[in-house]
Amino acid sequence: MTGFVTSTGAIYSFSAATEISTDVKTTNLSGTQTRVVAQIQASGTGLDLSSLLLNGQTASVSGIADSRTVTSFGGPTLQSDYMAIWDIAASPLDDYSLAFNSLGPHMSLEAVRIDAFASDTAFVTPASVTAVPEPASVGTMLALTCGGGVRWLRRRKSSVEAKRS
């Protein structure tokens, strides 16, 4: 790893590209097919997707799942959620090595999540990476939609009663 841990827990380097490597333990998986999914959130300088490797292999599919502008210490900056999926036609190993780099200095690595799955049937690899709303976001959107519908019905009912008077 190059860089240092900030007060917010992010990994950051102001002088060189950030280089990250970590081990992924998968000791309790069984099956003849393996899928490993890495989700990475970073701000500032982008992630070099060509450097995103699992045991030296490029992902079956990778890309930016979502991006947004956020306010940080230095002012507005781009925060991106990256995702990479490796579909491996083999039983899972006990551990894997995940490595990736930023495109240059000033990337703030904020979160990394790695999931591994095994199955006896092949996984269907998506054509591209797309954003999927978090369950909490779906609940919030549903509540706002229902609330707006109730407000519309109340307004309509009071306008009908006003016309009758």
N, C-alpha and C positions, 0 to 999 in steps of 0.2 A: 504494500500500500504506500502510495506517496500522498502527502498532505497531512492534515492534522484534524483532530476532532474539535469542533466549535462548541460554544456554550449551549447551543440548541441540540447538540448531538449529531449534527451533520458532519460529513467529511469534506474538507475544503483544501484547495491549494491555490495560492495566488501567484506562484512562480513557475509552475510546470503543469503539464497534463496530469490529471489524477489517474493512477493505476490501481485497480482493485482486483484482488483474488480472494476466493473463499472456498472452503470445502462444503459439500452438500452431502449429508449422511442420509442414506436410504436403506437402512439395515432391515426394516420390517416389511418390505414389499415383496410380493411374489407374483409371477406372471411371465408370459413370454414376450410381451411388448411393454415398452417404457415410455412415459412422457414426463419431461421436466419443463416447468414453466417458471420463468424469471420475470418479475415485475420490479421495475426500478423507477424511483421518482428523483428527479434532479432539477436544479435551477441554474440559471446562468448559461455558461458554455455547454453545448450539447454533448450527448453521449456518442461515441464513435461506434455505430452499430456493427461495422465490419470487425471490430475488436472483441465483440461479445461472443465468447467461446465457452463451450462445455466440453471438458477433456480435449481441447484443441479443435473441436468441430463447430462449424457455424450452425446457426439455428435453422430449423425447417422453415420457419417464418418468424420475422421480427419487424418491429416498427414502432412508431409513436402512437400510443392508444389515445392520448389526450394532451392538450397544451392550453395554458392560460397565463395571463399576466398577473403577477402578484407583486405586492410591495415588500421590499426587503431593506436591509441596512443601507444599500447603495442606491435605493430608489426602485422604480418599476423594473421587473425582470421576468423572463419567460420561465415558467415552471412546466416541465414535461413529464408525462408518465410513459415509460417505455415497456414493451412486452416482447419476450422471445419465447418460442416454443420449440423444443427438440422432441421429435418423435423417433424413437430408436427401436428398430426391429430386433430386439434382444431382451433377455431377462435383465432386470435392474442390477447394477453393481452395488456394492455396499456403500460406496461414496464416489462423488464426482467432484471435479474442480471447475469452478466458474470464474472466468476472468473477463475484465473489460476496462476500457480507458475512456477518458473524456477527449474531446477534439482539441483541447488546449487548456490553459490555466483558467481559473475562475468558475469551475463547476462545483456546485454544492450538492453533494450526494445526500439526499434526505431520507430515503427509505429503500430497502431491498427486501423482497419477499420471494422465496423460492419454494415451489411445491413440486412433488414428484408423485407419479401415479404408475401403477402397473396393471396390466390386463392380459387375458389370454386371447383377446381379439384386437385387431389393429385399431389404432385411434384414427379418427378422421381429422386430417390436418386442414385448418382453415386457410383460405386463399390469402387473407391479409389479417392484420391486427386491427380491431375496432374497439371503440370505447363501449363499456357496458356499465350502466348506472349501478352504483352500490345499492344494496337493499334499503338502507336508510334514505337515500335520495328518492327511490321509487315511492316509499311511504310518504315522504314530504310532498312530492308532486301529486300523489293521490289525495292527500288531505287538502292541499290548496285547490285542486280541481273540484272536490266535493264542496268545500267552503264557498267557492265562487258560484257553484250551482245553487246552493241554498240561498245565497244572497240575491241571485238573479230571481229565484222564485218568490222570495219575500218582496222584492221591489215590484215584480209583476203583479202580485196579489194586492199590494197597497195601491198601485196605480189603477187597477180594475175597480177596487172599492171606492176610490176617489171619484171615478167617472160615474159610478152609480149614485153618488150623493148629490 
